[in-house]
Amino acid sequence: MSKKILITGGLGFIGTHSILKWYDLGWDITVIDNLFSNAIEPSHEIASKVTFINANILDVSWDDLPEFDMIWHLASP
């Protein structure tokens, strides 16, 4: 079973590079991003490697998300 990571603000500059790193290591990646200051669009090839949730992290129902082995909080313009 692969490990799971959540990256908030994951479509920003640092987040997109993080996606590539964790994807190469075989992790399952979930990204929450409200697309306010994203570096790539959800249709970009990098974003196709993740489960994408288009939302503000303050509006996410955390009870509906799976458990994660790691969370990287990058959602802060």
C-alpha positions as MATLAB code, in Angstrom:
seq = 'MSKKILITGGLGFIGTHSILKWYDLGWDITVIDNLFSNAIEPSHEIASKVTFINANILDVSWDDLPEFDMIWHLASP';
ca = [
       0.000    0.000    0.000;
       1.445    3.364   -0.974;
       1.664    6.289    1.386;
      -0.691    9.257    1.068;
       0.207   12.936    1.115;
      -2.021   16.008    1.135;
      -0.600   19.198   -0.339;
      -2.653   22.312    0.305;
      -1.981   25.012   -2.254;
      -0.497   22.269   -4.377;
      -0.892   23.949   -7.746;
       1.380   26.826   -6.775;
       5.085   27.035   -7.641;
       6.432   25.008   -4.719;
       3.454   22.652   -4.759;
       3.916   21.639   -8.387;
       7.547   20.727   -7.750;
       6.450   18.830   -4.643;
       3.936   16.842   -6.697;
       6.697   15.645   -9.000;
       8.919   14.611   -6.073;
       6.265   12.640   -4.214;
       4.896   11.116   -7.426;
       8.363    9.838   -8.336;
       8.563    8.253   -4.872;
       5.283    6.420   -5.483;
       3.036    8.327   -3.074;
      -0.692    8.898   -3.641;
      -1.146   12.674   -3.776;
      -4.201   14.754   -2.958;
      -4.131   18.488   -3.658;
      -6.478   21.114   -2.282;
      -6.222   24.449   -4.078;
      -8.652   27.312   -4.658;
      -6.739   28.430   -7.796;
      -6.222   31.932   -6.369;
      -2.503   32.098   -7.106;
      -1.770   28.848   -8.895;
       1.225   28.297  -11.145;
      -0.522   25.661  -13.274;
      -4.099   24.884  -14.266;
      -5.864   21.699  -13.089;
      -5.728   20.477  -16.700;
      -1.897   20.591  -16.724;
      -0.022   17.286  -17.091;
       1.449   17.587  -13.574;
      -2.026   17.927  -12.054;
      -3.107   14.708  -13.773;
      -0.905   12.834  -11.274;
      -3.050   13.864   -8.286;
      -6.518   13.777   -6.825;
      -7.502   17.439   -7.108;
     -10.002   19.220   -4.859;
     -10.923   22.739   -6.005;
     -11.689   24.420   -2.691;
     -10.514   26.857   -0.077;
      -8.983   24.839    2.762;
     -11.220   26.684    5.225;
     -14.278   25.250    3.459;
     -13.147   21.630    3.231;
     -14.956   19.032    5.304;
     -11.944   17.326    6.861;
     -14.134   14.456    8.048;
     -14.753   13.508    4.394;
     -11.047   13.159    3.588;
      -9.017    9.985    4.065;
      -6.168    9.783    6.549;
      -2.813   11.008    5.286;
       0.698    9.973    6.202;
       1.937   13.516    5.617;
       0.438   16.968    5.067;
       2.308   19.848    3.441;
       0.518   23.145    4.054;
       1.460   25.550    1.254;
      -1.862   27.385    0.935;
      -0.938   30.896    1.988;
      -0.746   33.681   -0.613;
];
